Amino acid sequence: MVATKALDFYLPEELNASLPPEKRGLRRDHVRMMVLDRTTGEIKHDRFFHLANYLQAGDLVILNNSRTIPAVLHAEWRRNTIQLAPKVEVRLARRRGEDTWDALVVANPVKAGDILQFSPELAATMIGEKENSPLKIIQFTKKGPDLFNIIYALGEPVRYEYIEQPWDLDYYQTVFASHPGSVEMPSAGRAFSWELLFKLMRKDIQVEYIQLHTGLSYLLDDQWHQTPEENEEEYQISEQTMERILQTKASGKRVIAVGTTVVRALETAAKNGALSGMTNLYIDQHYPLKMADGIITGLHEPKASHLDMLSAFVSEKHLLQAYDQAIESRYLWHEFGDMNLIL
């Protein structure tokens, strides 16, 4: 997450969720939910499992079905035939093509032509650098599904310092994730269970899916601040889903985006008319939202650019009041934490 001109507040360290809900004795859909009224700023406290009580028949919930890949790999680092290090950490940042990725080679000055040997079956060559960034461009010896299969076999999920121990990749997936490509979990969808999704559908609340593959948000050095405009992400929306969105809006019902990734994809499509491609859209309080009428999201850390986006839904004053109340009420932050519904 990127520091921008977004809201600042004090977040006590013990409110960082370091364990998945299941390890805290909770079902994933029983995390807490703070419901915030966009217009009045009124706040209610509930459990996520009761989401259907806040939606109406005909409303449309849109989820990101991108699947999290284990984006942290370890490689032997070679230049020509000389081994420079037996083990360097490589964090995949975002996919450029079938065999090419931007990657963060942690704490190592790799140069063009250097080889990263991940396993006997997989290596990559450093072929370039991203401008004004510590990210390198690497080209793998495999591509497409073959490359993903080996990454799944070798890698581990990206884990930030508030998560004290490694958890299996399954903990970093939504139940409906189906298209591999996200470096970090599209975490707003994590609290959904199939039971809750079927409950919504039984109440005639519609559910649709898009994909946006999330990139690496933190480059491990505060010297490098990626602005949202520098953080390009790949998205795809089907024609059928877009048709459903436009019908929902035309009938006066609401489109509820699950996560900032979904908002970014929908608003990009509305802005440039393309149902797939790359987005670097930056949304803040001055941005006129055209697609999303509400958002389901986690709780975001101080100064995160995601907070800028939330201020497009609700005034900064109401947002800060809600966050103050969430802190007082001991809500938990980050991908394993509690949820916020803004409607």
C-alpha positions as CSV (number, residue, x, y, z in Angstrom):
1,M,0.0,0.0,0.0
2,V,1.3,3.4,-1.0
3,A,1.5,6.5,1.1
4,T,-0.2,9.4,-0.8
5,K,-2.0,12.4,0.5
6,A,-4.5,10.1,2.2
7,L,-5.9,10.1,5.7
8,D,-3.6,9.7,8.6
9,F,-4.5,8.2,12.0
10,Y,-3.0,6.2,14.8
11,L,-3.4,2.4,14.5
12,P,-2.4,0.4,17.5
13,E,-0.2,-2.5,16.6
14,E,-2.3,-5.1,18.2
15,L,-5.2,-4.3,15.8
16,N,-3.1,-5.8,12.9
17,A,-4.7,-9.2,12.2
18,S,-1.7,-11.6,12.2
19,L,-3.8,-14.8,12.1
20,P,-6.4,-15.9,9.6
21,P,-10.0,-15.9,11.2
22,E,-10.0,-19.7,11.0
23,K,-7.0,-19.7,13.3
24,R,-8.9,-17.4,15.7
25,G,-11.8,-19.9,15.9
26,L,-14.0,-18.0,13.4
27,R,-15.5,-19.0,10.1
28,R,-14.3,-16.7,7.4
29,D,-17.8,-15.2,6.9
30,H,-18.2,-14.5,10.7
31,V,-15.6,-11.6,10.9
32,R,-17.0,-8.3,12.0
33,M,-18.5,-5.8,9.7
34,M,-18.8,-2.0,10.1
35,V,-21.6,-0.6,8.0
36,L,-21.2,3.0,7.0
37,D,-23.9,5.2,5.4
38,R,-22.5,7.2,2.5
39,T,-24.8,10.1,3.0
40,T,-25.4,10.4,6.7
41,G,-22.2,8.9,8.1
42,E,-24.3,6.6,10.3
43,I,-22.4,3.6,11.6
44,K,-23.7,0.2,12.5
45,H,-21.8,-2.9,13.8
46,D,-22.6,-6.4,12.7
47,R,-21.1,-9.7,11.4
48,F,-20.3,-10.2,7.7
49,F,-22.6,-13.2,7.6
50,H,-25.5,-10.8,7.8
51,L,-24.5,-8.9,4.6
52,A,-27.8,-9.8,2.9
53,N,-29.7,-7.7,5.5
54,Y,-28.2,-4.6,4.1
55,L,-28.8,-5.3,0.4
56,Q,-31.9,-5.4,-1.7
57,A,-33.3,-7.7,-4.3
58,G,-31.9,-6.6,-7.7
59,D,-28.7,-5.2,-6.2
60,L,-25.6,-6.5,-8.0
61,V,-22.5,-7.7,-6.0
62,I,-19.3,-7.8,-8.1
63,L,-16.3,-10.0,-7.0
64,N,-12.7,-10.3,-8.2
65,N,-12.0,-13.9,-9.0
66,S,-8.3,-13.5,-9.5
67,R,-6.4,-16.3,-7.8
68,T,-3.4,-15.5,-5.6
69,I,-0.1,-17.0,-6.7
70,P,2.8,-17.8,-4.4
71,A,4.9,-14.8,-5.6
72,V,7.9,-15.2,-3.4
73,L,10.6,-17.4,-5.0
74,H,14.2,-18.2,-4.1
75,A,17.0,-18.4,-6.7
76,E,20.7,-19.0,-7.1
77,W,22.2,-15.9,-8.7
78,R,24.7,-16.3,-11.5
79,R,26.7,-13.9,-13.7
80,N,28.2,-15.6,-16.7
81,T,29.3,-18.9,-15.1
82,I,30.1,-17.4,-11.7
83,Q,27.7,-18.1,-8.8
84,L,27.3,-14.8,-6.9
85,A,24.8,-16.0,-4.2
86,P,23.3,-19.4,-3.5
87,K,20.0,-17.9,-2.4
88,V,18.3,-14.6,-3.3
89,E,14.7,-13.7,-2.7
90,V,12.7,-12.7,-5.7
91,R,9.2,-11.2,-5.3
92,L,7.1,-11.2,-8.5
93,A,5.5,-7.8,-8.9
94,R,3.3,-7.9,-12.0
95,R,3.1,-9.9,-15.2
96,R,4.2,-8.2,-18.4
97,G,3.7,-11.2,-20.8
98,E,3.5,-15.0,-21.1
99,D,7.1,-15.3,-19.8
100,T,8.0,-11.8,-18.6
101,W,7.5,-10.3,-15.2
102,D,8.5,-7.2,-13.2
103,A,10.1,-8.5,-10.0
104,L,11.8,-7.2,-6.9
105,V,15.1,-8.9,-6.3
106,V,15.5,-8.3,-2.6
107,A,18.6,-6.5,-1.5
108,N,20.7,-7.6,-4.5
109,P,22.2,-5.5,-7.3
110,V,21.4,-7.8,-10.2
111,K,22.4,-6.6,-13.7
112,A,21.2,-7.2,-17.2
113,G,22.2,-10.7,-18.4
114,D,22.3,-12.1,-14.8
115,I,20.7,-15.5,-14.4
116,L,18.3,-16.5,-11.6
117,Q,18.1,-20.3,-11.3
118,F,15.0,-21.2,-9.3
119,S,15.1,-25.0,-9.8
120,P,16.6,-27.4,-12.4
121,E,13.5,-26.8,-14.5
122,L,13.2,-23.0,-14.2
123,A,15.5,-20.1,-14.6
124,A,15.1,-16.4,-15.6
125,T,17.3,-13.8,-17.1
126,M,17.3,-10.2,-16.0
127,I,16.6,-8.3,-19.2
128,G,15.9,-4.7,-18.1
129,E,14.9,-2.3,-15.3
130,K,11.7,-0.4,-14.6
131,E,12.3,3.3,-14.7
132,N,12.4,5.2,-11.3
133,S,11.8,1.9,-9.5
134,P,13.8,-0.9,-7.9
135,L,11.8,-3.4,-10.0
136,K,13.7,-5.5,-12.6
137,I,12.2,-7.1,-15.7
138,I,12.9,-10.8,-15.8
139,Q,12.3,-13.3,-18.6
140,F,11.6,-17.0,-17.6
141,T,12.5,-20.1,-19.4
142,K,8.9,-21.3,-19.3
143,K,5.7,-19.5,-20.1
144,G,1.9,-19.7,-19.7
145,P,0.4,-22.5,-17.6
146,D,3.8,-24.3,-17.5
147,L,5.3,-21.3,-15.7
148,F,2.4,-21.0,-13.3
149,N,2.6,-24.7,-12.4
150,I,6.2,-24.4,-11.4
151,I,5.6,-21.1,-9.5
152,Y,2.9,-22.9,-7.6
153,A,5.2,-25.7,-6.8
154,L,8.2,-23.5,-5.7
155,G,6.8,-20.3,-4.3
156,E,5.3,-19.0,-1.1
157,P,2.8,-16.2,-0.6
158,V,3.9,-12.6,0.0
159,R,3.8,-12.0,3.7
160,Y,4.2,-8.6,5.4
161,E,5.7,-8.0,8.9
162,Y,2.4,-8.0,10.8
163,I,1.9,-11.7,9.8
164,E,4.3,-13.4,12.2
165,Q,4.3,-16.9,10.8
166,P,3.9,-18.4,7.3
167,W,0.5,-19.6,6.3
168,D,-0.4,-22.0,3.5
169,L,-1.4,-20.4,0.2
170,D,-5.0,-21.6,0.8
171,Y,-5.4,-18.9,3.5
172,Y,-4.6,-16.3,0.9
173,Q,-7.4,-17.3,-1.5
174,T,-11.0,-16.4,-1.8
175,V,-13.4,-19.4,-2.1
176,F,-14.3,-18.4,-5.7
177,A,-10.7,-17.6,-7.0
178,S,-10.2,-19.2,-10.4
179,H,-7.8,-17.1,-12.6
180,P,-4.2,-17.2,-11.3
181,G,-2.4,-13.9,-11.4
182,S,-2.6,-11.8,-8.2
183,V,0.6,-11.3,-6.3
184,E,-1.3,-10.2,-3.2
185,M,-4.7,-11.6,-2.3
186,P,-7.7,-9.5,-3.5
187,S,-8.6,-9.6,0.2
188,A,-12.0,-7.9,0.3
189,G,-13.6,-11.1,-1.1
190,R,-11.9,-13.3,1.5
191,A,-14.9,-13.1,4.0
192,F,-17.3,-14.6,1.5
193,S,-18.3,-18.3,1.9
194,W,-20.3,-20.3,-0.7
195,E,-23.1,-20.4,1.9
196,L,-23.2,-16.6,2.0
197,L,-23.1,-16.3,-1.8
198,F,-26.0,-18.7,-2.1
199,K,-27.9,-16.8,0.6
200,L,-27.5,-13.6,-1.4
201,M,-28.7,-15.3,-4.6
202,R,-31.8,-16.8,-2.8
203,K,-32.7,-13.2,-1.9
204,D,-32.4,-12.2,-5.6
205,I,-29.2,-10.3,-5.0
206,Q,-27.2,-10.8,-8.2
207,V,-23.5,-11.9,-8.1
208,E,-21.0,-11.4,-11.0
209,Y,-17.2,-11.8,-11.3
210,I,-14.5,-9.8,-13.0
211,Q,-10.7,-10.2,-12.8
212,L,-8.0,-7.8,-11.8
213,H,-4.6,-9.2,-11.0
214,T,-3.1,-7.2,-8.1
215,G,0.5,-6.2,-8.2
216,L,3.1,-5.9,-5.5
217,S,2.0,-2.9,-3.4
218,Y,5.1,-2.5,-1.1
219,L,8.7,-2.4,-2.5
220,L,10.3,-3.0,1.0
221,D,12.0,0.4,1.0
222,D,10.3,3.6,2.0
223,Q,12.5,5.4,-0.5
224,W,10.3,4.0,-3.3
225,H,6.7,5.1,-3.1
226,Q,4.6,3.7,-5.9
227,T,1.8,6.1,-6.6
228,P,-1.4,4.5,-7.8
229,E,-0.6,5.8,-11.3
230,E,2.7,3.8,-11.3
231,N,0.9,0.7,-10.1
232,E,-0.4,-0.8,-13.4
233,E,-2.7,-3.8,-13.0
234,E,-4.3,-6.1,-15.6
235,Y,-8.1,-6.4,-15.6
236,Q,-10.8,-8.2,-17.6
237,I,-14.6,-7.7,-17.6
238,S,-16.9,-9.9,-19.7
239,E,-19.5,-8.3,-22.0
240,Q,-22.2,-10.2,-20.1
241,T,-21.1,-8.8,-16.8
242,M,-21.0,-5.2,-18.2
243,E,-24.4,-5.7,-19.6
244,R,-25.7,-6.9,-16.2
245,I,-24.1,-3.8,-14.5
246,L,-25.8,-1.4,-17.0
247,Q,-29.2,-3.2,-16.6
248,T,-28.8,-3.0,-12.8
249,K,-28.1,0.8,-12.9
250,A,-30.9,1.4,-15.4
251,S,-33.4,-0.3,-13.1
252,G,-32.4,1.9,-10.2
253,K,-30.7,-0.8,-8.2
254,R,-27.1,-0.7,-6.7
255,V,-23.8,-2.0,-7.9
256,I,-21.7,-3.1,-4.9
257,A,-18.0,-3.5,-5.7
258,V,-16.1,-6.0,-3.5
259,G,-12.8,-4.4,-3.0
260,T,-10.8,-1.4,-4.4
261,T,-9.6,-3.7,-7.2
262,V,-13.2,-4.1,-8.5
263,V,-13.8,-0.3,-8.3
264,R,-10.6,0.3,-10.2
265,A,-11.5,-2.1,-13.0
266,L,-15.2,-1.0,-13.3
267,E,-14.3,2.7,-13.3
268,T,-11.5,2.2,-15.8
269,A,-13.9,0.4,-18.2
270,A,-16.4,3.3,-17.8
271,K,-13.8,5.9,-18.5
272,N,-12.0,4.4,-21.5
273,G,-14.6,2.0,-22.9
274,A,-12.2,-1.0,-22.8
275,L,-13.4,-4.2,-21.1
276,S,-9.8,-5.5,-20.7
277,G,-6.3,-4.1,-20.5
278,M,-4.1,-2.3,-18.0
279,T,-5.3,0.2,-15.4
280,N,-3.4,2.8,-13.4
281,L,-6.5,4.7,-12.5
282,Y,-6.2,6.9,-9.4
283,I,-9.5,7.5,-7.6
284,D,-9.9,10.1,-4.8
285,Q,-12.7,12.4,-3.4
286,H,-12.8,14.5,-6.6
287,Y,-13.4,11.4,-8.8
288,P,-17.0,11.1,-10.1
289,L,-17.8,7.4,-9.7
290,K,-19.9,6.1,-12.6
291,M,-20.3,2.4,-11.8
292,A,-19.9,1.6,-8.1
293,D,-22.7,2.7,-5.8
294,G,-21.2,0.9,-2.7
295,I,-18.1,-0.9,-1.7
296,I,-17.2,-3.9,0.6
297,T,-13.6,-3.6,1.7
298,G,-11.2,-4.4,4.5
299,L,-9.8,-1.7,6.9
300,H,-6.9,0.1,5.4
301,E,-3.7,1.3,7.2
302,P,-3.0,5.0,7.8
303,K,-2.0,7.0,4.6
304,A,-2.9,4.0,2.3
305,S,-4.0,5.2,-1.1
306,H,-7.0,2.9,-0.8
307,L,-8.3,5.5,1.7
308,D,-8.2,8.1,-1.1
309,M,-10.5,5.9,-3.0
310,L,-12.9,5.4,-0.1
311,S,-13.2,9.2,0.1
312,A,-14.8,9.0,-3.4
313,F,-17.7,7.1,-1.7
314,V,-18.0,8.9,1.7
315,S,-16.7,12.2,3.0
316,E,-13.3,12.2,4.7
317,K,-14.9,13.4,7.9
318,H,-17.4,10.5,8.0
319,L,-14.6,8.1,7.1
320,L,-12.3,9.2,9.9
321,Q,-15.2,9.1,12.4
322,A,-15.9,5.5,11.3
323,Y,-12.2,4.5,11.5
324,D,-12.0,6.1,15.0
325,Q,-15.0,4.0,16.0
326,A,-13.5,0.8,14.5
327,I,-10.3,1.4,16.5
328,E,-12.3,2.0,19.7
329,S,-14.3,-1.2,19.0
330,R,-11.1,-3.2,18.4
331,Y,-11.8,-4.1,14.8
332,L,-8.9,-5.9,13.1
333,W,-7.0,-4.6,10.1
334,H,-5.5,-6.0,6.9
335,E,-6.2,-9.1,4.8
336,F,-7.1,-11.4,7.7
337,G,-9.1,-8.7,9.5
338,D,-12.7,-7.3,9.6
339,M,-14.8,-5.8,6.9
340,N,-16.4,-2.4,6.1
341,L,-19.5,-2.0,4.0
342,I,-20.0,1.6,2.6
343,L,-23.5,2.0,1.1
